């Protein structure tokens, strides 16, 4: 049980810590098109990201796949600005970008999973229980993501319902901000 708690904490910090800005921006971009009335959809979205993240994390920890760290660190902000740009481009379309975001969350979760793989691979390799470590990490990751989503949805409720900001403006404001920050991150992480 102590392994589970340790790895749960790692998963939680992987999303909640101040060093997790890239993951927080990705979740922000994904969740920006939702409100509390879409809670089921957004929870499915977060789980899709966790599934993608978990799959490549597991394959990497088991040494089935490996990618150069500098490319992974560059691709992570690319996934963020693509998601934010998708929100902006689809802002006036019926249904917004919610359905497309399911595929983005799952697919881009694969890339994000490789981002932490090198660090956790070393820790898990020393442990006898790789399965329990991965399980704990992923549950912590999921809990952290749900916490970030809840904060985003609370701010959406405040701005849209109480401050009367239009949903369109809310999505545009968040997505444009995330886009700008993630482009800057990508430029800082150019692998060549």
Order of alpha helices (4+ residues) and beta strands (2+ residues): alpha-alpha-alpha-alpha-alpha-alpha-alpha-alpha
